[in-house]
Structures are given as structure tokens and as C-alpha cells.
Amino acid sequence: MKLILSYKTSVGIFYIGRSDDNLYHPIFNEKDLGSYQDMWVAVKDLVCNDTQSVIHPETDELLDTSTLGIPEDYIEWDRV
């Protein structure tokens, strides 16, 4: 998995990775949150809290990623 984008939030850094089969994966705390054919869909689902469950790294509570201010336009993310 090659990390290609990152976005820092108050709870940690979210990544978008690309696997060898050219699928895109939102990643948080080294956990793969799904696989997508299009990068923009991976980002959109993360922004809309439509990925696999995301757990807060300190409280172990379920996070709502739609409240973290993650931009839907992946151009606003940092390249890794």
C-alpha cells in the first residue's frame, strides 16, 4: 500500500492509500477503512462518515468523521 494523501485532524492524521491493484483506501491509525475504485469516492465516504468504523485513538469511542472538517476536495489534502 502506497500512501498518497494525508489530512491532519484534531484526532490524528487520515490517509488515502493506493494498493497494488489500483484501489484507493481511506486509512486511520493504520486501519484500512475500505477500498474504492475512485479516489474521490474514498474521500467523499470518509467525509460523510460512510466508511468502516473509525475509533478515537485515545478514548476508544466511535468517531463521526463528518464532524472533523475533512475537505471533500482531495486537492486540499497534503501529498505524501
Number of C-alpha atoms within 10 A of each C-alpha: 13 13 16 15 19 20 18 14 12 7 15 12 12 21 25 27 22 20 12 8 8 15 16 26 29 28 22 19 14 9 15 17 18 17 19 16 13 12 19 16 16 25 26 19 19 26 20 14 17 16 20 13 14 20 17 15 13 7 8 9 10 11 16 16 20 15 10 14 12 20 15 17 11 18 10 12 19 12 13 12
